[in-house]
Amino acid sequence: MADLTLLTDDELHERRTSLRQSLTTAANLVPTPSTAFFEKLKQDIDAATAEWIARRS
């Protein structure tokens, strides 16, 4: 990776723009998770929270 401190403002701007476009393209390729995924995630978070509270009590 190039030393970013050596780049000009214009080069940094160009690099940011390029990275943003790449990340946007990559994000568009990833399918949106199903509702079940988010429900399971919430259950896992709730279970971890309950375990944390139980251990702290």
N, C-alpha and C positions, 0 to 999 in steps of 0.2 A: 504494500500500500504506500502510496506517495505521502511524503511529509506535507500535510495540509497547510502548515505555516509558510511553505514556500510558494503556494499558489496565489495568484492575483485575485482580487475581488471578482473579476469577471470569470475566471476559471472556477472559483468556488461556486459561483452562481450557476454556471453551466453544469458542474458536477451535481449540485443539489437538484437541478431540474431533471437531469438524466436519471438520478436515483429515484426521484419521486415518480417519474413515468414508469420505471421498471417495477417499483413496488405496487403501483396502481394496477398495472397489467397483471402482476402475479396475484394480487388480491382478487381480481376479477375472475381468475382461473379456479380459485378455490370455491367449491360449492358451499352454500350457506347450510350450516348444520340444521338438522331437524329439530322440531319442538321438543321431542323426546330427549335429545342431547342436553338441552338447556334445563329440562326438568330433572334429569339425572344429575347434572352438575349442581343444581340447587340442593338436591337431596344430599349429595356428597358434602357440600359446604355446610349444610345444617348439621349433618352428622359429625363433621370435624369440629364445628363450633360447640356442639353439645359435649363432645369428648374433652375438649379444651376446658370448658367450664367445669365439668366433673373433676378433672384433675386439679384444677385451681381451688376447688372448694375444700 
